[in-house]
Amino acid sequence: MLLELAVLSCTIPGGPPAPPNIYDGRVNTAVVAPRIAGSASIDGVLDEASWAGAAILTGFSQYQPIDGVDAADSTEVLVWYNERELYFGVRAFEPHGLVNATLADRDRIDTDDNVRILLDTFNDRRRALAFGVNPYGVQADGVWTEGSAEDLNPDFVFESRGRLTDWGYEVEIRIPFASLRYQPETEQTWGINIVRRVQHSGHHQTWTAARRDRASFLAQSGTLEQLRDMRRGPVLDINPVLTARADGARGPDGWDYDAGTPEPGANIRWGITSNLTMNGTINPDFSQVESDAGQLSFDPRQALFFAEKRPFFLEASENFATPNQLIYTRRIVDPVAAAKFTGKLSNTDVAFLTAVEDDGLSASGDNALFNVLRVRRDLGANSTLGIAYTDRIEGSSYNRVAAADTRLVFGGIYTVLAQAGLSFTGNGTTSTAWRPIFELNASRRGRRFGFTSVVEGTHDAFRAASGFVGRAGVAHASFRPSLTFHGERDAFLESFTSTLTLDGTWIWDRFVAGTEPDDQKLHLGGSFALRGGWRTGLTLLLESFRYPEALYTDYWIDTGTDTIPYVGTERITNYDVMLTVNTPQFSNFSANMFVIAGRDENFFEWAPAWIVLGNAGLTWRPSDRLRVNGTYVVQSYRRTSDGSSVGLRQIPRLKLEYQLSRPIFVRLVGEYDSERQDDLYDDSRTGLPILFCDPGPTACTRATGFDRGRFRADWLFSYQPTPGTVLFVGYGSTLASATRSSLGALRRADDGFFIKLSYLLRI
C-alpha cells in the first residue's frame, strides 16, 4: 500500500516525488537498475537483502482487449544485477479472481497466468528475448520479433522459482549474461518491457502504456540504462548426444527389430564475443520431440508446412527469418554435420549456415551441400533492409536463390514490407533462367480503422530448394480493411472488429496478361471480444474458383465404350459461413472451435459439394500436474447432386502429460487418422466414372474409393533439468488398416523404441 501511494503521488500535481528507485510505466520508463555485489537464492521468496535496493517497475496499463486504461491488477517487477547475472523479482497481486497455475513442461504456460520479460539487448526496437514464467516459475522463453509471432522454440539457460501467496503470486528469476547476446560496449542500454497475462479476465497488461494502434510494439518499450562492468566471460557450450533406437517391422518370420548401433552426435556453441556466436552440430536428430500433428489439406495445390523442431536449427533462427520463407531449414532433412555463424555487428544482423546432408537421401549418390546467408541492416528507428542467398548443390545439380527485402515503418501506424528474389536452377547440362518471386505488403494499425494490402507472386519455374514455397506459379492480391469499436471499461462487449476481405489469385501467365483472377473471394466478417476472456467470430465467405486444369491432367472419362478427356466445369461458386469460438482460460479447462460449412468446391471431382471443415480443441487440467489436451479435425464433402459422401477425413488426437516435478514429465499421445473416399464420378457434367490415366488413355485405372485408417501412439519419459541436458526414453507404434477404417481392423504396421542422452557442459 505504501508503494502504491508513493507511485500515485508522482502523478498528482504538487505531490511529493516518488522514491528514485520506483519507475511508473505511465510516467518514467528510463530505468537505472542498481549494480549490487552479491547474489540471491532462487527460491521464489524475495527475502534477501539485495532485493531491498532493487529498482521497482510498477504502474502497469491494460493492452488487450482495451488499451489506454490502467490495469485492473497491480504488478511490481524488481530488477538489479551483479557482474555476471541479471535478477528479476515479480509480485503479481490478484484480488479479483483465481490464479491459474500448473506444474507444466517448458513453454507450456499459455493457459496459466504468466509474466513475460522482454529484453531488447541491442536496443534496436526490432527484436527482444522473451523470458516467461508462470506462478510456479515454469519457464517459457523465445524471441519476440517485430512484425511476426512470438517464437517459443529457442531455449535459454536461466533460473526461476515461484509460489502462490494469499495475495497472488511471487517469482524470482536469474538470467546469466552468458545466456544473452549484446553489443560489446562498456556501458549498455537495453530495451525492456513486461507483459502480464491474467487468465480469468483474458487481459494482457504491459509495464509501459503501449498502444495497439502502433505499428511497432517494441518501439513502445522502456529502457534499462547505465548497465556497467558486466562480465559475460568466455562462453563455450559443449553438448554431447547419444541416441539409440530399435525399429520394428513385420518380416517373413514374424516381428523383427533392427536395433542398429547407437549414434553419437554433438552440438557446440561458442560465444566468440558478446554479440557473435558460432554453432556446430554433428548428426542432429528429431528424437527429442513428438511427431508432427496430422494436418488437413484444404487445397491440394497448396503444400503443407511443418515447423522446425531441432535445437541446433532453432538456435538464433530469428536471424534467418525472411518474408516468403525463402529459408526453411527442414529442407535439410538428415544432415551429417552443420555449422552456423550468427550475430549483430553495429546495426547489421549477420547469419550464415552451411550443412552437409547424408548421401542416402541423394538421387545422385552425392552428399547435398546447403549454404544459407542472411544479412539485415537497421534503418532509422524501426525499419530494415536485408538480403538473403541460398544454394543447394548435389553433384552437378544446383539451385540458387537471391533476394532483397525491406520493412519500412513510418507515421507510427504504417508498415510497408517488400521483397524481390530470383532463383536459378541447373543440373550440369540444362539450366533455367533467373525466375522471380516478389511481395509487397502495406498495412495501417489504427485504433478505429486499419487495413492490410498484399500483392505477391511466384513464377511457375521459381524453385527454392532451401526454402518453403506453398504454391509456385501463382500471383495473389488482397485488400482487408477493418473497423474496430471499443466498449466502455467493464462492459460486456469489450471490442468488436468488422472486416471486409477482397482477394484474388491468378495463374502466373494470366496475371502477366492482366486477366481477371482465377480464384475470387469476398469475405465479410466480425469478431467479438467479450468480458471474461470470451472470443468469437462470424464470417460470410463468397467465392468463385476457376477450373485448375493443371490439377486434372491425369483425369479421363469412361463412357463404357471409349475413353475421353476430362473437361471440368469452368467455374464453381461457393458460399460458406465460418464460425470461431474461444473460451476463457478457466481454472481447469479451456476450449476452442473453428468450423466452415456451406457450398464449396469438391477437388476430388471438381464439382460443387456441401462441406464441413473444422477443428475443435479442449485442454483440461484436473490437477496442477496433469494436463489433458484433445483435438478433433474433420473434413467432409457431400455431393450437391444427390447428397452422397465423396470424401470424409477425421483426425481425433489425445495428449496426456503428467509433470512429476519441474524437470520430469511423462507424455502419451494417441492419434487416429481415418480417411474414406467414394468412387469418383464426373459429378458436375456427365455423371460418368473417372479414370486415372498416366501418361495417356492407354494406361488407365478406375478412380475407385477406399476406406483406411491409421492409429499412431507415442509415449515419452523426459528428464530435462536445463536446456541441453536431457534423458528421453520413448516408444512409438503405428497401426494401419488398408480395407476399412474401423478400429478393429487395425494391425500393427511398425513401431520403435528410442533413448537419447545429452549433457550441456558450459565452460
C-alpha positions in Angstrom: 0.0 0.0 0.0 2.8 2.4 0.8 4.4 1.7 -2.5 1.2 2.3 -4.4 0.7 5.7 -2.6 4.3 6.7 -3.4 3.8 5.9 -7.0 0.4 7.7 -7.1 1.9 10.8 -5.6 4.2 11.3 -8.5 1.2 11.7 -10.8 -0.6 14.3 -8.6 0.4 17.9 -9.2 2.2 19.3 -6.2 2.5 15.8 -4.6 5.8 14.6 -3.2 8.2 12.9 -5.7 8.3 9.1 -5.9 11.3 7.4 -4.4 14.1 7.3 -7.1 14.1 3.5 -7.4 10.4 3.3 -8.4 9.5 3.6 -12.1 5.9 4.0 -13.0 5.4 2.8 -16.6 2.9 5.6 -17.3 5.4 8.3 -16.3 9.0 7.2 -16.2 10.3 4.3 -18.4 14.0 5.0 -18.2 15.2 2.6 -15.5 18.6 2.7 -13.8 19.0 -0.8 -12.4 21.4 -0.9 -9.4 24.5 -2.9 -9.6 24.7 -4.8 -6.3 27.5 -7.0 -5.0 26.3 -10.4 -4.0 23.6 -12.8 -5.2 20.2 -14.1 -4.3 18.9 -17.7 -3.8 16.3 -18.5 -6.4 13.6 -20.0 -4.3 10.5 -17.8 -5.1 10.8 -15.7 -2.0 12.1 -12.1 -2.3 13.6 -12.0 1.2 17.3 -11.4 0.5 18.8 -8.0 1.4 19.7 -7.3 -2.2 16.0 -7.1 -3.2 15.6 -4.1 -0.9 17.9 -2.0 -3.2 16.3 -3.1 -6.5 14.6 -0.8 -8.9 10.8 -1.3 -8.9 8.7 -1.3 -12.1 5.1 -0.6 -11.5 2.1 1.3 -12.9 1.0 -1.3 -15.5 -1.5 -0.5 -18.2 -4.1 -2.7 -19.9 -3.1 -3.6 -23.5 -5.7 -6.1 -24.6 -8.5 -6.1 -25.3 -8.7 -2.3 -24.5 -5.6 -0.2 -24.3 -5.1 3.2 -22.8 -6.5 2.4 -19.4 -4.9 1.5 -16.1 -4.5 -2.3 -15.4 -7.1 -3.8 -13.1 -4.4 -5.8 -11.3 -1.4 -4.4 -9.5 2.1 -5.7 -10.5 5.6 -5.0 -9.2 8.7 -6.1 -11.0 12.0 -5.7 -9.2 15.3 -5.6 -11.1 19.0 -5.4 -10.2 22.3 -7.1 -11.4 25.7 -8.1 -10.4 28.8 -8.6 -12.5 27.6 -11.9 -14.1 23.8 -12.0 -13.7 20.6 -10.1 -14.1 17.9 -10.6 -11.4 14.1 -10.0 -11.7 11.5 -10.4 -8.9 7.8 -10.4 -9.7 5.0 -9.6 -7.3 1.7 -10.1 -9.1 -1.3 -9.1 -7.0 -4.6 -10.7 -7.8 -7.6 -9.6 -5.7 -10.2 -10.1 -8.5 -10.1 -13.8 -9.2 -8.3 -17.1 -9.0 -4.7 -17.5 -10.2 -4.3 -20.2 -12.9 -1.1 -22.2 -12.3 0.1 -25.7 -13.2 3.4 -27.5 -13.0 3.8 -27.7 -16.7 6.6 -28.6 -19.2 8.7 -25.8 -20.6 7.0 -23.4 -23.0 3.5 -24.8 -22.0 2.3 -22.0 -19.8 -0.1 -20.2 -22.1 -3.1 -21.5 -20.2 -1.6 -20.3 -16.9 -1.3 -16.8 -15.5 2.2 -15.6 -16.6 4.6 -12.8 -16.9 7.0 -12.2 -19.8 10.1 -10.1 -19.6 11.2 -8.7 -22.9 14.8 -7.7 -23.2 15.9 -5.9 -26.3 19.6 -6.3 -25.6 20.7 -4.4 -28.7 18.1 -1.7 -28.1 17.2 -1.7 -31.8 13.4 -1.9 -31.2 13.1 -4.8 -33.7 13.7 -8.0 -31.7 13.7 -8.9 -28.0 14.5 -12.0 -26.0 11.4 -13.2 -24.1 11.7 -14.8 -20.6 8.3 -16.0 -19.4 7.4 -17.6 -16.1 4.1 -18.8 -14.6 3.3 -18.6 -10.8 5.4 -21.7 -10.1 8.4 -20.3 -12.1 7.9 -22.8 -15.0 9.6 -21.2 -18.0 8.6 -20.2 -21.5 11.3 -18.5 -23.5 11.9 -17.5 -27.0 12.2 -14.5 -29.3 9.8 -11.7 -29.9 10.3 -10.3 -33.4 8.6 -7.2 -34.6 6.1 -8.0 -37.4 5.8 -11.7 -36.6 4.5 -14.0 -33.9 6.5 -14.8 -30.8 8.8 -17.8 -31.4 9.0 -20.0 -28.3 11.3 -22.6 -29.9 14.6 -21.2 -28.8 15.6 -22.1 -25.2 17.9 -20.1 -22.9 19.6 -21.2 -19.7 18.2 -19.2 -16.8 16.8 -20.0 -13.3 13.3 -19.3 -11.9 11.2 -20.3 -9.0 7.7 -19.1 -7.9 5.0 -19.7 -5.3 1.3 -18.8 -4.8 0.5 -16.4 -2.0 -2.7 -15.2 -0.4 -2.4 -12.0 -2.4 -1.4 -13.5 -5.8 2.0 -15.0 -6.7 5.7 -14.2 -6.4 8.6 -15.3 -8.7 12.4 -15.0 -8.6 14.4 -15.0 -11.9 18.2 -15.1 -12.5 19.5 -14.7 -16.1 23.2 -15.2 -16.6 24.8 -12.7 -19.0 26.4 -15.8 -20.7 22.9 -16.7 -22.0 22.4 -13.3 -23.6 23.9 -11.5 -26.7 24.5 -7.8 -26.7 26.9 -5.2 -28.1 30.5 -5.2 -26.7 30.3 -1.8 -25.1 31.4 -0.6 -21.7 28.1 0.9 -20.8 24.9 -0.7 -22.1 21.3 0.5 -22.7 18.7 -2.2 -23.3 15.1 -2.0 -24.2 12.7 -3.6 -21.7 9.0 -4.2 -21.3 7.0 -6.6 -19.1 3.8 -8.3 -20.3 1.4 -9.8 -17.7 -1.4 -12.2 -18.8 -4.3 -12.6 -16.5 -6.3 -15.7 -17.5 -9.5 -15.3 -15.5 -10.2 -12.0 -17.3 -8.3 -12.6 -20.6 -6.5 -9.3 -20.1 -2.9 -8.6 -21.3 -1.2 -5.8 -19.3 2.1 -4.0 -20.1 4.5 -2.0 -17.9 4.8 0.8 -20.4 1.5 2.3 -21.6 1.7 0.6 -25.0 -1.0 1.2 -27.6 -2.4 -1.3 -30.0 -2.7 1.2 -32.9 1.1 1.5 -33.2 3.0 -0.3 -36.0 5.7 -1.4 -33.5 5.2 -2.8 -30.1 8.8 -3.0 -29.2 9.2 0.7 -30.1 7.0 1.4 -27.1 9.4 -0.3 -24.6 11.2 1.4 -21.8 15.0 1.2 -21.3 17.4 -0.3 -18.8 20.2 2.2 -18.7 23.8 2.6 -17.3 24.5 -1.2 -17.2 28.2 -1.3 -16.5 31.0 -3.7 -15.7 29.1 -6.8 -16.9 31.3 -9.9 -17.1 29.9 -12.4 -19.5 33.2 -14.3 -19.6 34.1 -16.8 -22.4 31.1 -18.9 -23.4 31.7 -22.4 -24.7 28.8 -24.9 -24.5 29.6 -28.5 -25.4 26.6 -30.7 -25.7 27.4 -34.4 -26.5 24.5 -36.5 -27.6 23.9 -40.3 -27.8 20.9 -41.7 -29.5 19.9 -45.4 -29.8 16.8 -46.8 -31.4 15.3 -50.1 -32.4 12.8 -50.1 -35.3 10.3 -52.9 -35.6 8.6 -54.3 -38.8 6.8 -57.4 -39.8 9.2 -59.9 -41.5 8.8 -63.4 -43.0 9.3 -65.0 -39.6 7.3 -62.6 -37.6 8.0 -59.3 -36.0 11.7 -58.2 -36.3 13.6 -55.4 -34.7 16.6 -53.7 -36.2 18.5 -52.1 -33.3 21.5 -50.9 -35.3 24.2 -49.2 -33.4 24.0 -46.2 -31.1 24.6 -42.9 -32.9 26.7 -40.3 -31.3 26.3 -36.6 -32.0 27.3 -33.3 -30.6 26.3 -29.6 -30.5 28.8 -26.9 -29.8 28.1 -23.2 -29.1 31.0 -20.7 -28.9 30.3 -17.2 -27.9 33.1 -15.5 -29.8 32.1 -12.2 -28.3 29.0 -10.9 -26.6 27.4 -10.2 -30.0 28.8 -13.0 -32.2 28.2 -16.8 -31.9 29.4 -19.8 -33.7 27.4 -23.1 -33.6 28.2 -26.5 -34.9 26.5 -29.9 -34.9 27.2 -33.5 -35.8 24.3 -35.8 -36.6 21.3 -33.8 -35.1 18.0 -35.7 -34.9 14.3 -35.4 -34.2 14.1 -37.9 -31.3 13.5 -35.3 -28.6 10.1 -34.1 -29.9 6.7 -35.6 -30.5 5.7 -36.4 -34.1 4.1 -33.7 -36.2 0.3 -33.5 -35.7 -1.8 -34.6 -38.6 -3.0 -31.8 -40.9 -5.7 -31.5 -43.5 -5.1 -30.3 -47.0 -7.9 -27.8 -47.8 -6.4 -27.1 -51.2 -4.4 -29.9 -52.9 -2.5 -27.2 -54.8 -1.0 -25.9 -51.5 1.9 -27.6 -49.8 1.7 -28.3 -46.0 4.1 -26.5 -43.7 5.7 -28.2 -40.7 7.7 -26.2 -38.2 11.4 -26.8 -37.4 11.9 -28.6 -34.1 15.7 -29.5 -34.0 17.6 -27.4 -31.3 20.6 -26.7 -33.5 18.5 -25.1 -36.2 16.3 -23.3 -33.7 19.3 -21.5 -32.1 19.3 -17.9 -33.4 16.7 -18.9 -36.0 15.2 -15.4 -35.9 18.4 -14.2 -37.7 17.4 -16.3 -40.7 13.8 -15.1 -40.9 12.8 -13.7 -44.3 9.5 -12.8 -46.0 8.1 -15.7 -48.1 10.1 -18.2 -46.0 12.9 -18.4 -48.5 15.0 -20.0 -45.7 13.4 -23.2 -44.4 15.8 -25.5 -42.6 13.5 -28.5 -42.6 14.7 -28.9 -46.3 17.9 -30.1 -44.7 16.3 -33.5 -43.8 19.2 -35.6 -42.5 22.4 -33.6 -42.0 25.6 -35.3 -41.3 27.1 -32.1 -40.0 26.3 -28.4 -40.0 27.7 -25.1 -38.8 26.5 -21.5 -38.5 27.6 -18.1 -37.5 25.2 -15.5 -36.2 25.4 -12.1 -34.6 25.0 -8.4 -34.8 27.7 -6.0 -35.9 26.8 -2.5 -35.1 23.4 -2.1 -36.9 23.7 -5.2 -39.0 22.4 -8.7 -38.3 24.6 -11.4 -40.0 23.7 -15.1 -40.2 25.4 -17.9 -42.2 24.6 -21.6 -42.3 26.2 -24.5 -44.1 25.2 -28.1 -43.9 26.1 -31.5 -45.5 23.2 -34.0 -45.9 23.5 -37.7 -45.8 24.0 -39.2 -49.2 21.3 -41.8 -48.5 18.8 -39.1 -49.5 20.5 -38.2 -52.7 19.3 -39.3 -56.1 22.8 -39.0 -57.5 24.6 -40.6 -54.6 26.4 -37.4 -53.7 26.1 -35.5 -50.4 23.9 -32.4 -50.9 25.6 -29.2 -49.6 23.4 -26.3 -48.3 24.7 -22.8 -47.9 22.5 -20.0 -46.5 23.3 -16.4 -45.9 21.1 -13.7 -44.4 22.1 -10.1 -43.7 19.8 -7.4 -42.4 20.6 -3.8 -41.8 18.7 -1.5 -39.4 17.3 1.7 -41.0 16.2 4.6 -38.8 14.2 3.9 -35.7 12.3 0.7 -36.7 12.9 0.0 -40.4 15.2 -2.6 -42.0 16.9 -3.6 -45.3 18.0 -7.2 -45.9 19.4 -9.7 -48.4 19.2 -13.5 -48.5 21.1 -16.0 -50.5 20.7 -19.8 -50.5 22.1 -22.6 -52.6 21.8 -26.4 -52.6 24.4 -28.3 -54.6 24.2 -32.0 -55.2 26.7 -33.3 -57.7 26.2 -31.3 -60.9 22.8 -30.2 -59.9 22.2 -26.9 -58.1 19.6 -24.4 -57.0 20.4 -20.8 -56.1 18.1 -18.1 -54.7 19.0 -14.5 -54.1 16.6 -11.9 -52.7 16.4 -8.4 -51.2 13.7 -7.2 -48.8 12.8 -4.2 -46.7 10.5 -3.3 -43.9 9.6 0.4 -43.6 7.8 1.8 -40.6 6.6 5.4 -40.7 4.0 7.7 -39.2 3.8 5.4 -36.1 1.0 3.3 -37.6 2.1 2.4 -41.2 4.3 -0.5 -42.3 5.4 -1.4 -45.8 7.1 -4.8 -46.4 8.7 -5.6 -49.8 10.7 -8.5 -51.2 12.0 -9.4 -54.6 14.0 -12.5 -55.4 15.3 -14.7 -58.2 16.0 -18.4 -58.5 18.5 -20.2 -60.8 18.4 -24.0 -61.2 20.5 -26.4 -63.3 21.7 -30.0 -63.5 25.0 -29.6 -65.4 23.6 -29.9 -68.9 20.5 -27.7 -68.8 19.5 -24.8 -66.7 16.7 -22.3 -66.2 17.0 -18.6 -66.5 16.5 -16.5 -63.4 12.9 -16.8 -62.3 11.2 -14.2 -60.0 9.3 -14.1 -56.7 8.0 -10.9 -55.2 5.9 -9.5 -52.4 4.6 -6.0 -51.5 2.6 -5.6 -48.3 1.3 -2.4 -46.8 -0.7 -2.0 -43.6 -2.1 0.5 -41.2 -2.6 -0.1 -37.5 -5.3 2.3 -36.3 -7.3 2.2 -33.1 -10.5 2.5 -35.1 -9.5 2.0 -38.8 -6.8 -0.3 -40.2 -6.0 -2.2 -43.3 -3.7 -4.8 -44.8 -3.0 -4.9 -48.6 -0.8 -7.5 -50.3 0.4 -8.2 -53.8 2.7 -11.2 -54.3 3.7 -13.6 -57.0 5.9 -16.6 -57.8 6.9 -17.6 -61.3 5.9 -21.1 -62.2 9.6 -22.0 -62.7 10.8 -20.5 -59.4 12.4 -23.1 -57.2 13.6 -22.7 -53.6 15.4 -26.0 -52.6 16.4 -24.4 -49.2 13.1 -22.5 -48.7 9.3 -23.1 -48.5 7.0 -22.1 -51.3 3.5 -23.2 -50.6 2.4 -22.9 -54.2 4.5 -21.8 -57.2 3.3 -20.3 -60.4 0.6 -18.1 -59.0 0.1 -14.4 -58.1 -2.1 -13.2 -55.3 -3.6 -9.8 -54.2 -5.8 -8.9 -51.3 -7.1 -5.9 -49.5 -8.5 -6.2 -46.0 -9.8 -3.0 -44.3 -11.2 -3.3 -40.7 -13.1 -1.1 -38.3 -12.9 -1.6 -34.5 -15.2 -0.3 -31.8 -14.3 -0.4 -28.2 -16.7 -0.8 -25.3 -16.5 1.0 -22.0 -14.4 -0.4 -19.2 -16.1 -3.4 -17.6 -18.7 -3.5 -20.4 -19.9 -6.9 -21.6 -18.8 -6.2 -25.1 -15.1 -5.2 -24.8 -14.5 -4.7 -28.6 -16.0 -5.5 -32.0 -14.0 -5.6 -35.2 -15.6 -5.8 -38.6 -13.6 -6.8 -41.7 -14.0 -6.9 -45.4 -11.6 -9.0 -47.5 -11.2 -8.7 -51.3 -8.9 -11.5 -52.5 -7.8 -12.7 -55.9 -5.4 -15.4 -57.1 -4.1 -15.8 -60.7 -2.1 -18.4 -62.5 1.2 -16.6 -63.3 0.7 -16.3 -67.0 -2.8 -14.9 -66.6 -1.6 -12.4 -64.1 1.1 -11.2 -66.5 -1.5 -11.0 -69.2 -3.8 -8.8 -67.0 -6.8 -11.1 -67.0 -9.4 -11.4 -64.2 -8.4 -13.5 -61.1 -8.8 -17.3 -61.4 -10.0 -17.5 -57.8 -12.0 -14.6 -56.4 -13.0 -14.2 -52.8 -15.2 -11.7 -50.9 -15.3 -12.2 -47.1 -17.5 -10.2 -44.7 -16.7 -10.9 -41.0 -16.9 -9.7 -37.5 -15.1 -10.7 -34.3 -16.2 -10.0 -30.7 -14.1 -9.8 -27.5 -16.4 -10.3 -24.5 -15.9 -9.7 -20.9 -14.2 -12.6 -19.1 -11.9 -13.6 -22.0 -14.5 -15.0 -24.4 -13.7 -14.5 -28.1 -15.9 -15.3 -31.1 -16.1 -14.5 -34.8 -18.5 -15.0 -37.7 -17.6 -14.6 -41.4 -19.6 -15.0 -44.6 -17.4 -16.4 -47.4 -18.4 -15.7 -51.0 -16.0 -17.2 -53.6 -15.6 -18.2 -57.2 -12.9 -20.7 -58.3 -11.8 -21.2 -61.9 -11.1 -24.7 -63.1 -7.5 -25.6 -62.3 -6.7 -27.5 -65.5 -3.2 -28.5 -64.4 -4.5 -30.4 -61.4 -6.5 -32.8 -63.6 -4.1 -33.8 -66.4 -4.4 -37.5 -65.5 -8.2 -37.4 -65.3 -10.2 -39.1 -68.1 -13.8 -40.2 -68.5 -15.0 -43.8 -69.1 -18.1 -43.7 -71.4 -18.4 -47.5 -71.3 -17.2 -47.8 -74.9 -14.5 -45.2 -75.1 -12.1 -43.1 -73.0 -12.4 -39.4 -73.5 -10.6 -36.4 -72.0 -11.9 -34.9 -68.8 -13.1 -31.3 -69.0 -14.1 -29.7 -65.8 -16.7 -27.1 -65.2 -15.3 -23.6 -66.0 -16.2 -22.1 -62.6 -17.6 -23.1 -59.2 -19.3 -20.6 -57.0 -19.0 -21.0 -53.2 -20.9 -19.6 -50.3 -19.9 -20.6 -46.8 -20.1 -19.5 -43.2 -17.1 -19.6 -40.8 -17.5 -19.6 -37.0 -14.8 -19.4 -34.4 -15.3 -19.6 -30.6 -12.6 -19.4 -27.9 -13.5 -19.8 -24.2 -11.6 -18.0 -21.4 -8.8 -19.9 -19.7 -10.8 -21.2 -16.8 -9.0 -22.6 -13.8 -9.3 -26.2 -15.0 -10.1 -26.1 -18.7 -10.3 -24.1 -21.9 -11.7 -24.8 -25.4 -11.7 -23.5 -28.9 -13.6 -24.3 -32.1 -13.3 -23.4 -35.8 -15.8 -24.6 -38.5 -16.5 -23.7 -42.1 -19.8 -25.0 -43.5 -21.6 -24.4 -46.8 -21.3 -25.0 -50.5 -17.7 -25.2 -51.7 -15.5 -26.8 -54.4 -15.0 -30.6 -54.3 -11.4 -31.1 -55.5 -11.9 -34.9 -55.7 -14.2 -34.5 -58.7 -14.1 -30.7 -59.4 -17.8 -30.2 -58.6 -19.8 -28.4 -56.0 -20.2 -30.1 -52.6 -21.7 -29.5 -49.2 -18.7 -29.2 -47.0 -17.8 -29.2 -43.3 -14.3 -28.3 -42.4 -13.5 -27.8 -38.7 -11.4 -28.4 -35.7 -12.0 -28.3 -32.0 -9.7 -28.4 -29.0 -10.1 -28.9 -25.3 -7.5 -28.5 -22.6 -8.4 -30.0 -19.2 -6.2 -29.6 -16.1 -7.7 -31.7 -13.4 -4.7 -31.0 -11.2 -1.7 -28.8 -11.2 0.4 -31.7 -12.6 -1.9 -33.4 -15.1 -2.8 -31.9 -18.4 -5.1 -33.5 -21.0 -5.3 -32.0 -24.5 -7.8 -33.2 -27.0 -8.3 -32.1 -30.6 -10.6 -33.2 -33.3 -10.3 -32.3 -37.0 -12.9 -33.2 -39.7 -13.1 -32.6 -43.4 -16.4 -33.8 -45.1 -17.6 -33.4 -48.7 -21.1 -34.4 -49.9 -22.2 -34.1 -53.5 -24.9 -31.4 -54.0 -26.4 -33.6 -56.8 -27.6 -36.5 -54.5 -26.1 -35.9 -51.0 -23.8 -38.8 -51.2 -20.4 -38.7 -49.4 -17.5 -38.3 -51.7 -14.8 -37.8 -49.0 -14.5 -37.8 -45.3 -11.4 -37.5 -43.1 -11.4 -37.4 -39.3 -8.3 -37.0 -37.0 -9.0 -37.2 -33.3 -5.9 -36.7 -31.2 -5.4 -37.0 -27.4 -2.3 -36.0 -25.5 -1.8 -36.6 -21.8 1.1 -35.1 -19.8 1.9 -35.7 -16.2 4.6 -33.5 -14.6 6.2 -35.5 -11.8 8.4 -32.5 -11.0 9.8 -29.4 -12.7 12.3 -31.4 -14.8 10.4 -34.7 -15.2 7.3 -35.4 -17.2 5.6 -38.3 -18.9 3.7 -37.8 -22.1 1.3 -40.1 -24.0 0.0 -39.2 -27.5 -2.6 -41.0 -29.5 -3.8 -40.0 -32.9 -6.3 -41.8 -35.2 -6.4 -40.7 -38.8 -9.4 -42.2 -40.8 -9.9 -41.4 -44.4 -12.8 -42.5 -46.7 -13.3 -41.7 -50.4 -16.0 -42.8 -52.7 -15.6 -43.9 -56.3 -15.1 -40.8 -58.3 -17.6 -39.5 -61.0 -17.8 -36.6 -63.3 -20.5 -35.2 -61.0 -20.9 -31.7 -62.4 -21.3 -32.7 -66.1 -21.7 -36.3 -67.4 -22.1 -38.4 -64.3 -19.7 -40.9 -65.8 -16.9 -42.7 -64.0 -13.5 -41.0 -63.7 -10.3 -42.8 -64.7 -6.7 -42.1 -63.8 -4.5 -42.4 -66.9 -0.8 -42.0 -67.0 0.5 -40.7 -69.3 -2.5 -41.0 -71.5 -5.6 -43.1 -72.2 -3.6 -46.2 -72.9 -2.8 -47.0 -69.3 -5.9 -46.3 -67.1 -7.3 -47.4 -63.8 -10.7 -46.7 -62.3 -10.8 -44.0 -59.7 -12.1 -46.3 -57.0 -12.8 -45.4 -53.5 -11.0 -46.5 -50.4 -11.6 -46.7 -46.6 -8.5 -46.8 -44.5 -7.3 -45.9 -41.1 -4.1 -45.3 -39.2 -3.5 -45.1 -35.5 -0.3 -43.7 -34.0 0.6 -43.9 -30.3 3.7 -42.4 -28.7 4.9 -42.3 -25.1 7.8 -40.4 -23.7 9.6 -40.1 -20.4 11.5 -36.9 -20.2 14.1 -35.6 -17.8 15.3 -32.1 -18.7 16.7 -30.1 -15.8 18.1 -27.4 -18.2 18.0 -26.9 -21.9 20.6 -29.3 -23.5 20.8 -31.7 -20.5 18.2 -34.4 -21.2 17.2 -38.0 -20.9 14.5 -39.1 -23.3 13.1 -42.7 -23.4 10.2 -43.3 -25.8 8.2 -45.7 -27.8 6.1 -45.2 -30.9 3.8 -47.6 -32.7 1.7 -47.3 -35.9 -1.3 -49.5 -36.6 -3.0 -49.3 -40.0 -5.9 -50.7 -42.0 -6.0 -50.8 -45.8 -9.5 -52.0 -46.1 -11.8 -50.2 -43.6 -11.3 -47.5 -41.0 -12.8 -49.3 -38.0 -10.5 -49.7 -35.0 -11.0 -53.5 -35.0 -9.4 -53.8 -38.5 -6.1 -52.0 -37.4 -3.0 -54.1 -37.4 0.5 -53.1 -36.2 2.5 -51.8 -39.1 5.7 -50.6 -37.5 7.0 -49.5 -34.1 10.2 -48.4 -32.5 11.9 -47.6 -29.2 14.5 -44.9 -28.7 16.6 -43.4 -26.0 18.5 -40.2 -26.0 21.1 -38.8 -23.6 22.7 -35.4 -23.8 24.5 -33.2 -21.3 25.2 -29.5 -21.6 28.7 -28.6 -20.4 29.2 -24.8 -20.1 32.9 -23.9 -19.9 
